[in-house]
Amino acid sequence: MKIGIPKEILFNESRVAGTPDILSKLTKKGFDIQVESGAGALAGFTDQNYKAIEHISICNTETVFQSDIIFKVHPPTEDEILKMKKGSVLISFLEPHQNTNLLTKLAECGVNALSIELLPRTSRAQSMDVLSSQANIAGYRGVIEACAQYKRYFPMMMTSAGSAKPAKVIVLGAGVAGLQAIATAKRLGASVEAYDIRPEVKEEIESLGAKFIDIQLEEEGSGEGGYAKELSEEAKKKQQELLSQKLMKADVIITTANIPGRKAPVLVPEDVLDQMREGSVIVDLAAATGGNCPLTEKDQVVVKKGVTLVGYTNYPAMLPSDASNFISRNYMNLLGLLTKKENDNVSMEFNLEDDIIDATLVTHQNEVRFQKK
């Protein structure tokens, strides 16, 4: 059975869905690997790195997409789908809530597609959780970006020329990205506070040395699978009023609040920027889904009302080597649920009673299985 690793063609994407180290493990499980020439170059993996491993070959685009199993980072284009053979398996981010037409095309072409972002948030699925592995990188790299844009020290500095106070950092959202942002900002010496509508994350925030911003909303903020859920309009208004008083005093704000399948909630309204100190920085990790600040511009760094807003949407691509290794390992672990080996033969099977396969398999046997909730 052959696994194909195509080159990602999206602008500014430097990751690859299969790295030499992880693919070498798959060859030992009985797979042959076809890697498109140059697929790993931007992540620091040369064609020679792949060719040095037995059962890995360097191929052209058409050959790679004729593989039995295809690993991708981004959703395929229609042209890429047409290159895939009927009955093949695609493992990738597919953004199913926004890509209804893409799923229809995959089903029409007989491609069995698994949307990796639909993995259930269970302990059993942790080793396959690409969203978490990439969000971890985003939280870290977002703080590094904040340091680069902020015109002052992050830590307290005592020098013969005087002293500098530590930066006041507020992190909004304490999921994987938010917790990593808290930890990174603390390691850099900042004074850190954090807020999340899920009260159960208070202990995690405080364990990292940050102060929890406690806002009593009299409404449950926890949704399915450990995610936050959308609040009522009344709760949103109360949250915003109380939170804004804190945000106005921040030097750096890192926002990470996302609700699956919905537009990002606004947590930093325009009037907050009016009160922030000139030179302050907002790193909006929700820029891809509309932004937690309405003035954020997707994939741009802009200065508005004296505040620098960073709207980059692909922080993992800024650390492509590690990000690619994490993706590759996640995909390998998921593949273990889909295949079985008898003697020297590897075969594919879809056990729809398995909660992980059932949740991620969005197209199967020419039908679209995914349904928006």
TAHU-V25396 format. One record per residue. SS is DSSP state (@ for helix, = for strand, . for the rest). Layout:
# TAHU-V25396
<<SS> <SS>>
This chain:
# TAHU-V25396
<<.> <=> <=> <=> <=> <.> <.> <.> <.> <.> <.> <.> <.> <.> <.> <.> <.> <.> <.> <@> <@> <@> <@> <@> <@> <@> <@> <.> <.> <.> <.> <=> <=> <=> <=> <=> <.> <.> <.> <.> <@> <@> <@> <.> <.> <.> <@> <@> <@> <@> <@> <.> <.> <.> <.> <=> <=> <=> <=> <.> <@> <@> <@> <@> <@> <.> <.> <.> <=> <=> <=> <.> <.> <.> <.> <.> <.> <@> <@> <@> <@> <@> <@> <.> <.> <.> <.> <.> <=> <=> <=> <=> <.> <.> <.> <.> <.> <.> <.> <@> <@> <@> <@> <@> <@> <@> <@> <@> <.> <.> <.> <=> <=> <=> <=> <@> <@> <@> <.> <.> <.> <.> <@> <@> <@> <@> <@> <@> <.> <@> <@> <@> <@> <@> <@> <@> <@> <@> <@> <@> <@> <@> <@> <@> <@> <@> <@> <@> <@> <.> <.> <.> <.> <.> <.> <.> <=> <=> <=> <.> <.> <=> <=> <=> <.> <.> <.> <=> <=> <=> <=> <=> <.> <.> <.> <@> <@> <@> <@> <@> <@> <@> <@> <@> <@> <@> <@> <.> <.> <.> <=> <=> <=> <=> <=> <.> <.> <.> <@> <@> <@> <@> <@> <@> <@> <@> <@> <.> <.> <.> <=> <=> <.> <.> <.> <.> <.> <.> <.> <.> <.> <=> <.> <@> <@> <@> <.> <=> <.> <.> <.> <.> <@> <@> <@> <@> <@> <@> <@> <@> <@> <@> <@> <@> <@> <@> <@> <.> <.> <.> <.> <=> <=> <=> <=> <.> <.> <.> <.> <.> <.> <.> <.> <.> <.> <.> <.> <.> <.> <@> <@> <@> <@> <@> <@> <.> <.> <.> <.> <.> <=> <=> <=> <=> <.> <.> <@> <@> <@> <.> <.> <.> <.> <.> <.> <.> <.> <.> <.> <.> <=> <=> <=> <=> <.> <.> <=> <=> <=> <=> <.> <.> <.> <.> <@> <@> <@> <@> <@> <@> <@> <@> <@> <@> <@> <@> <@> <@> <@> <@> <@> <@> <@> <@> <@> <@> <@> <@> <=> <=> <=> <=> <.> <.> <=> <=> <=> <=> <.> <.> <.> <.> <.> <.> <@> <@> <@> <@> <@> <@> <=> <=> <=> <=> <.> <.> <=> <=> <.> <.> <.> <.> <.>>
